[in-house]
Amino acid sequence: MRALDDSGLTVLLLIDDEGRLVRTVTDGDLRRLLMSGGTLESALEKLPEKAPITINDTEDGVAALTVMNRLIIDQLPVVGPDRRPVGLFLRREVDGQVLLSTPHMGVEEIAFIESAFRTNWIAPLGPNVDAFERELAHQVGIGHAAAVSSGTAAIHLALRLLGVNQGDRVFCSSLTFVATANPILYERAIPVFIDSEPESWNMSPAALSRAFAESARAGVLPKAVIVVNLYGQSADFDPILEICRSYEVPLIEDAAESLGATYKGHASGTFGLMGVYSFNGNKIITTSGGGMIVSEDRTLIEKARFLSTQARDIAPHYEHSQIGFNYRMSNILAGIGRGQLKVLGQRVAARQSIFERYRVGLESTPAVGWMPEVPYGRSTRWLSACVIDSTLCGVTPAELINRLNHERIEARHIWKPLHLQPLFTNCAYFPHQVNYSVSDDLFARGICLPSGSNLAPEQQDRVIRALRTALGTPVAA
């Protein structure tokens, strides 16, 4: 009973002198032994003989779950050809899908939501919106912030504020989600995509410099540069900002994935003329849907608020002299954000810990390489991203994702670079080196693993075991 309690596995494996499995022992078996006259000192040999139900070591978790469901059991030992136990499937570890990054709600949010209901501040705007803006700005150390309906809306507003119009060029990171570049198309401007560098997987200063030089020769400098901080890590902003300043072109920092990260001691999202955060359901903190645009320039943020509330002019009636948008955040969602912001540090620490657990658990798997963490900053490890060397394991990233999906584990490819997307077929692209595209290489080899801050240790162990099995690394019993 003490062994059952200490292990937390709900089952003991009784083996013979040769190490072969004789039977399983559960707390129910011990209870029945006591009820039949046994004592705590009774030997397990007094248990009635019972052939163990097992599964071969060639079977996976899906097969194990099928057996457990059919026989209505919660544990299933794994045995090799010699009947020696080599592992154990537990229902709690194989029943249920492990998702990539799910919302992680806490206890602080409900008080702010209840306040919104109690005071009837349900519609967009309200005390929670005002407070969330102040608290987020204070958190990242910037002067001003405007809460909006999404990170995409924030990028769109930033482009509007910079006067981006039809036919203007906007330089943009290629290795990112399409939401970064879609607002460029909203304004009928022209995206020009910039590759990543291998050191950080973020925008390559070398590629950016070549793009500017070519644009300057053609006499068509961009109206803005959008730099993305990929998977929770800041780009190398010193050389990027130096290039932008030399051409007098403003920078927008897409920090949708990197709230809580730092670059040389300063918060991610605070280096451009404007920064953008996302609070989508899969982000570090969430409002279910929402975003924030931040800047040291008060005038820009005041104009962002104006545009995001349908650009209503000051008048005793509804007066509109320019196009506006319905982009403001609701008071209820802002309340969720205020509660989430209080535990930002904990959420970041949890994701960093998850990455470290992956690194340690797979360090004997040579086919796996990790997204590097640069020395000039701290990554939040929003997603634990890795690359697979198929020459070492004989498994492609697509095959690995399919195998994990078969085990009810969600994994995804690294972002498909935007210059490869059909939507942007005719857009210019500047690779890191003339004959080498880092983004293409990372897309071909990279996957993202389940990384939510509420990922349970046993769920992560399940992912690690599945990866080791798929990649040909022996799994410890």
C-alpha positions in Angstrom: 0.0 0.0 0.0 2.9 2.4 0.8 4.4 1.6 -2.6 1.1 2.4 -4.3 0.8 5.6 -2.5 4.4 6.7 -3.1 4.4 5.9 -6.8 1.1 7.6 -7.6 0.7 5.0 -10.5 -2.4 3.2 -9.0 -0.9 -0.2 -9.8 2.0 -2.5 -8.8 3.6 -5.0 -11.2 4.3 -8.4 -9.5 7.2 -10.2 -11.2 8.8 -13.6 -10.7 12.5 -14.4 -10.1 13.2 -14.1 -13.9 11.6 -10.6 -14.0 8.6 -11.8 -15.9 5.2 -10.3 -15.1 3.0 -12.5 -12.9 0.1 -10.2 -12.2 -0.9 -6.6 -11.5 -1.8 -5.4 -8.0 -4.2 -2.5 -7.4 -5.6 -1.0 -4.3 -8.8 -2.9 -5.1 -6.8 -6.2 -4.9 -5.4 -5.2 -1.5 -8.8 -4.2 -0.2 -10.3 -7.6 -1.3 -7.3 -9.4 0.4 -8.0 -7.6 3.7 -11.8 -8.3 3.5 -11.0 -12.0 3.0 -9.1 -12.2 6.3 -5.7 -11.0 5.2 -3.7 -8.4 7.2 -1.3 -5.6 6.2 1.5 -8.1 6.8 0.2 -10.6 4.4 2.4 -11.6 1.4 1.2 -10.8 -2.0 1.5 -14.4 -2.9 -1.7 -14.9 -1.0 -3.6 -13.0 -3.7 -5.5 -15.3 -6.0 -3.8 -16.1 -9.3 -4.8 -13.8 -12.0 -3.3 -13.6 -15.5 -2.2 -10.1 -16.2 -3.8 -8.1 -19.0 -0.9 -6.6 -21.1 -0.1 -5.0 -24.4 3.0 -5.6 -26.5 5.8 -3.0 -26.7 5.1 -2.6 -30.4 1.7 -1.0 -29.7 1.0 2.7 -29.1 -1.2 4.7 -26.7 -4.2 4.6 -29.1 -4.1 0.8 -29.1 -3.7 0.8 -25.3 -6.7 3.1 -24.8 -8.8 0.8 -27.1 -8.0 -2.2 -24.8 -8.6 -0.2 -21.6 -12.0 1.0 -22.9 -13.0 -2.5 -24.0 -12.1 -4.1 -20.6 -13.0 -1.1 -18.5 -9.6 -0.8 -16.8 -7.4 2.1 -16.1 -3.9 0.6 -16.2 -2.2 -1.5 -18.9 1.4 -2.9 -18.5 3.6 -3.0 -21.6 5.7 -6.2 -22.0 8.4 -7.2 -24.3 8.7 -10.6 -26.1 10.1 -12.2 -22.9 7.1 -11.1 -20.9 9.2 -8.7 -18.9 7.5 -5.3 -18.2 9.0 -2.4 -20.1 6.4 0.3 -19.5 2.9 1.2 -18.3 0.0 2.9 -19.9 -2.3 4.8 -17.6 -5.8 6.0 -18.8 -5.2 9.5 -17.4 -2.2 9.9 -19.6 -3.6 8.6 -22.9 -7.3 9.5 -22.6 -7.9 13.1 -23.8 -6.2 15.2 -26.4 -3.1 17.2 -25.6 -3.5 20.6 -27.3 -0.9 23.1 -28.5 -1.7 26.1 -26.3 -5.0 26.5 -24.4 -6.3 29.4 -22.4 -5.2 29.3 -18.8 -7.7 31.1 -16.5 -7.0 32.0 -12.9 -8.9 33.3 -9.9 -8.3 37.0 -10.4 -10.5 37.5 -13.5 -13.9 36.8 -12.0 -13.8 39.8 -9.7 -13.3 42.2 -12.6 -16.0 40.5 -14.7 -18.5 40.6 -11.8 -17.7 44.3 -11.3 -18.6 44.9 -15.0 -21.9 43.1 -14.6 -22.7 44.8 -11.3 -22.1 48.3 -12.7 -23.7 47.4 -16.1 -20.5 48.3 -18.0 -21.1 45.6 -20.6 -20.5 47.4 -23.9 -17.2 48.4 -25.3 -15.2 50.9 -23.1 -15.6 51.3 -19.4 -13.4 51.3 -16.2 -11.8 47.9 -16.9 -10.7 49.1 -20.4 -9.1 52.3 -18.9 -7.4 50.3 -16.1 -6.2 47.5 -18.4 -4.5 50.1 -20.6 -2.8 51.8 -17.7 -1.8 48.5 -16.1 -0.4 47.0 -19.3 1.6 50.2 -20.1 3.0 50.1 -16.6 3.9 46.4 -16.9 6.0 46.9 -20.1 7.3 50.4 -19.1 5.8 52.5 -21.9 3.8 55.7 -21.8 0.5 55.0 -23.5 -1.7 52.1 -24.6 -5.1 51.5 -26.3 -7.0 48.3 -25.9 -8.6 47.0 -29.1 -10.4 44.0 -30.4 -7.4 42.0 -31.7 -3.7 42.2 -32.4 -4.6 42.4 -36.1 -6.7 45.5 -35.5 -3.8 47.0 -33.6 -1.4 46.5 -36.6 -4.1 47.9 -38.9 -4.4 51.0 -36.8 -0.6 51.4 -36.6 -0.4 51.4 -40.4 -3.3 53.9 -40.6 -1.5 56.2 -38.1 1.6 56.1 -40.3 -0.4 57.1 -43.4 0.1 53.9 -45.3 -1.9 54.1 -48.5 -2.6 52.2 -51.7 0.7 51.4 -53.5 3.0 52.1 -50.6 5.5 49.5 -49.6 5.7 47.9 -46.1 8.6 45.7 -45.2 7.4 42.8 -43.1 8.9 39.6 -41.4 8.1 36.6 -43.6 8.3 33.9 -40.9 5.0 34.7 -39.1 1.2 34.2 -39.1 -0.7 35.9 -41.9 -2.4 38.3 -39.4 0.8 40.3 -39.4 0.6 41.1 -43.1 -3.1 41.1 -43.8 -3.5 44.7 -42.6 -1.0 45.8 -45.3 -3.5 44.4 -47.8 -6.4 46.1 -46.0 -4.8 49.4 -47.1 -4.0 48.1 -50.6 -0.3 48.6 -49.8 2.4 46.2 -51.0 4.1 43.8 -48.6 7.9 43.2 -49.1 9.0 40.2 -47.1 12.2 39.9 -45.1 13.8 36.6 -44.1 14.9 35.5 -40.6 18.4 35.1 -39.2 19.4 31.6 -37.8 20.5 33.1 -34.5 17.0 34.2 -33.3 14.7 33.0 -36.1 13.6 36.7 -36.2 14.1 39.4 -38.9 17.5 39.3 -40.5 19.3 42.6 -40.3 21.4 41.5 -43.3 18.3 40.9 -45.4 16.7 44.1 -44.2 19.8 46.1 -45.2 19.7 44.7 -48.7 16.0 45.4 -49.0 16.5 49.0 -48.0 19.5 49.5 -50.3 17.6 48.1 -53.3 14.5 50.2 -52.5 16.7 53.3 -52.1 18.2 52.7 -55.5 14.7 52.4 -57.0 13.6 55.5 -55.2 10.7 53.7 -53.4 11.5 53.5 -49.7 8.9 51.7 -47.5 6.4 53.6 -45.4 7.0 51.2 -42.4 8.8 48.1 -41.2 6.9 45.4 -39.3 9.2 43.2 -37.2 7.7 40.1 -35.5 9.0 38.6 -32.3 8.7 34.9 -33.1 7.4 32.3 -30.6 8.1 34.6 -27.6 11.6 35.9 -28.5 12.6 39.4 -29.3 14.3 40.3 -32.5 17.8 41.9 -32.5 16.6 45.4 -32.4 19.8 47.4 -32.2 20.9 46.8 -35.8 17.3 46.7 -37.1 16.6 50.1 -35.5 19.9 51.5 -36.8 19.0 50.6 -40.3 15.4 52.0 -40.0 16.7 55.3 -38.6 19.3 55.7 -41.3 16.5 55.7 -43.8 14.1 57.5 -41.5 11.4 54.8 -41.8 9.3 54.0 -38.7 9.2 50.5 -37.1 6.1 48.7 -35.9 6.9 45.9 -33.4 4.6 42.9 -33.6 4.9 41.5 -30.1 1.7 39.4 -30.3 3.7 36.3 -29.2 6.2 37.9 -26.9 4.5 39.7 -24.0 6.8 39.1 -21.1 9.9 38.7 -23.1 12.9 41.2 -22.9 15.6 42.6 -25.1 18.6 43.9 -23.3 16.6 44.4 -20.1 13.6 46.2 -21.8 10.2 44.8 -22.4 9.4 43.3 -25.8 6.9 45.5 -27.7 8.5 48.8 -26.7 11.2 49.3 -29.3 9.3 50.5 -32.3 7.4 53.8 -32.8 4.4 51.6 -32.0 4.1 48.1 -30.5 1.4 45.5 -30.7 0.2 42.8 -28.4 -2.4 40.0 -28.8 -4.6 38.4 -26.2 -6.0 35.7 -28.4 -7.0 32.5 -26.6 -3.7 30.8 -27.3 -1.4 33.6 -26.1 0.6 34.0 -22.9 -2.3 35.8 -21.4 -5.8 36.0 -23.0 -8.9 38.1 -23.0 -10.4 35.4 -25.3 -9.9 37.9 -28.1 -8.2 41.3 -28.0 -5.1 43.3 -28.5 -3.3 46.4 -27.5 -1.4 49.1 -29.3 1.3 50.9 -27.3 3.6 53.9 -27.9 5.5 56.6 -26.1 3.7 59.1 -28.4 0.5 60.1 -26.7 -0.9 61.7 -29.8 -0.6 58.4 -31.7 -2.5 56.5 -29.1 -5.2 59.1 -28.7 -5.6 58.9 -32.5 -5.8 55.1 -32.3 -8.6 55.3 -29.8 -10.4 57.8 -32.0 -10.1 55.6 -35.1 -11.1 52.4 -33.2 -14.4 54.0 -32.0 -15.7 54.7 -35.5 -13.8 58.0 -35.8 -16.6 59.9 -34.2 -15.9 63.7 -34.2 -16.6 65.9 -31.2 -20.0 67.2 -31.8 -23.5 67.3 -30.2 -24.6 64.7 -32.8 -23.0 61.8 -34.7 -20.4 63.5 -36.9 -17.8 61.7 -39.0 -15.2 63.3 -41.2 -13.0 60.2 -41.9 -13.2 56.4 -42.0 -13.2 54.7 -38.6 -13.4 51.2 -37.2 -15.3 49.2 -34.6 -12.0 48.0 -33.0 -12.4 48.8 -29.3 -12.2 46.2 -26.5 -15.2 45.4 -24.4 -15.2 46.2 -20.7 -15.8 42.5 -19.8 -12.9 41.3 -21.9 -10.7 44.0 -20.4 -11.6 42.7 -17.0 -10.4 39.2 -18.0 -7.2 40.9 -19.2 -6.6 42.7 -15.9 -6.9 39.4 -14.0 -4.6 37.6 -16.5 -2.0 40.4 -16.3 -1.6 39.8 -12.6 -0.1 36.4 -13.3 1.9 37.2 -16.4 5.2 36.3 -14.6 3.8 32.9 -13.5 2.6 32.1 -17.0 5.9 33.0 -18.6 7.8 30.9 -15.9 5.5 27.9 -16.6 6.2 28.0 -20.4 9.9 28.4 -19.8 9.8 25.4 -17.5 7.9 23.3 -20.1 10.5 24.1 -22.7 13.3 23.0 -20.2 11.4 19.8 -19.5 11.3 19.0 -23.2 15.0 19.9 -23.6 16.0 17.5 -20.8 13.6 14.8 -21.8 14.8 14.8 -25.4 18.5 15.5 -24.9 19.4 11.9 -25.9 17.4 12.3 -29.1 19.9 13.7 -31.6 17.4 14.3 -34.3 15.8 17.2 -32.3 17.3 20.7 -32.3 15.7 23.6 -30.5 14.9 27.2 -31.3 18.0 29.0 -29.9 17.6 31.6 -27.1 19.8 34.6 -27.8 22.1 36.0 -25.1 20.7 39.6 -25.4 17.2 38.8 -24.2 14.8 36.5 -22.4 12.4 34.4 -24.4 9.0 33.5 -23.0 9.0 30.2 -24.9 5.4 31.0 -25.9 5.7 27.8 -28.0 8.4 25.2 -27.6 9.7 25.1 -31.2 12.2 22.6 -32.6 13.7 21.3 -35.8 13.8 17.7 -36.9 16.9 16.2 -38.6 15.2 13.6 -40.8 18.6 12.2 -41.9 19.1 11.0 -38.3 15.7 9.6 -37.6 14.1 8.8 -41.0 11.0 10.7 -40.0 9.9 14.0 -41.6 8.2 16.7 -39.6 4.9 16.0 -41.4 5.1 12.3 -40.6 6.0 13.2 -37.0 3.0 15.5 -36.6 0.7 12.8 -38.0 2.1 10.2 -35.6 1.6 12.6 -32.7 -1.9 13.3 -33.9 -2.6 9.5 -33.9 -1.6 9.6 -30.2 -4.1 12.5 -29.7 -1.3 15.0 -29.3 -1.5 18.3 -31.3 1.7 19.6 -32.9 2.0 22.0 -35.8 4.5 23.0 -38.4 6.5 26.2 -37.9 4.7 29.1 -39.6 4.8 28.7 -43.4 6.7 31.8 -44.6 4.4 34.5 -46.0 6.5 34.8 -49.2 5.5 31.1 -49.9 1.8 31.8 -49.4 -0.5 31.9 -52.5 -1.9 35.2 -51.2 1.5 36.9 -51.7 2.7 35.1 -54.8 3.9 38.3 -56.5 5.5 40.0 -53.5 9.2 40.6 -53.3 11.3 38.6 -50.8 14.8 39.2 -49.4 16.5 36.1 -48.0 19.1 36.1 -45.2 21.7 35.3 -47.8 21.4 35.6 -51.5 21.3 31.8 -52.0 19.9 30.7 -48.6 16.5 31.4 -47.0 16.4 30.7 -43.3 12.6 30.8 -43.3 12.2 28.2 -45.9 14.6 25.9 -44.1 12.9 26.3 -40.7 9.5 25.7 -42.3 10.8 22.5 -43.9 12.2 21.2 -40.6 10.4 22.8 -37.7 7.4 21.8 -35.5 5.8 23.4 -32.5 5.0 21.2 -29.5 2.2 21.5 -26.8 3.3 24.4 -24.6 0.3 25.8 -22.7 1.1 27.1 -19.2 -1.5 24.7 -17.8 0.0 21.6 -19.5 0.2 19.0 -16.7 3.6 17.2 -16.2 2.0 13.8 -17.0 0.7 15.3 -20.3 4.1 16.6 -21.2 5.7 13.2 -20.3 3.2 11.6 -22.7 4.4 14.0 -25.4 8.0 13.2 -24.7 7.4 9.5 -24.7 5.6 9.7 -28.0 8.4 11.8 -29.6 11.1 9.4 -28.4 9.2 6.4 -29.8 8.5 8.1 -33.1 12.1 9.3 -33.5 13.6 6.0 -32.6 15.0 6.8 -29.1 14.5 4.1 -26.5 11.8 5.0 -24.0 12.8 4.2 -20.3 10.5 1.7 -18.5 
